[in-house]
Amino acid sequence: SDVPSCGGVAYAKQHDIPVLTYPIPKKGGFPGLTVDELVHALKSDHKADFALLAGYLKLIPPPLVKAFPRAMLNIHPGLLPSFGGKGMYGERVHQAVVASGTRFTGPTVHFVDEEFDTGAILAQRVVPVFPTDTPSQVAARVLREEHKVYPEAVAALVDGRITWRHDGIPIIWTAS
């Protein structure tokens, strides 16, 4: 985590789940790792095969991306490639969606690359945007779908049910 005081870290610690902090926090009180230490800890110490991001807003450093080729996922609250990129997260996405007048939005699960929200799209879900919607109403609708699509995409990744087209587009195969 990049926020050592977040609820996910507290939960992990309560349940004896290892926690790594990256980058080194600017405010003291928590130990942090360099990117090389993080890669080593994940790959060698913890034997991680996958990296799953949710709510991580910083650019992922190239050594970490390279350590998890086709094995690092993130979820975005908009239909990428629209409404993505640096600074486009959370409520900002939903505000932009409503302001644009688009009629559909939804979450996107994508592979992580070295830029914001430009990795190969693995899965998306579509929800309607009604003309009278507020960003909060859109956010609630999108979040319900995020809670469905992300576990499905992660399961496909860890089960080996993703293949790649010749042009680099991932395809999820249904579990039998």
Salt bridges, closest charged atoms under 4 A:
ASP2 OD2 - LYS58 NZ 3.70
ASP45 OD1 - HIS40 ND1 3.82
GLU114 OE2 - LYS66 NZ 2.81
ASP117 OD2 - HIS76 ND1 3.54
ASP117 OD1 - HIS110 NE2 3.59
ASP133 OD2 - ARG141 NH1 2.67
GLU145 OE2 - LYS148 NZ 3.25
GLU152 OE1 - ARG125 NH2 2.22
ASP159 OD2 - ARG161 NE 3.58
ASP167 OD2 - ARG165 NH2 2.56
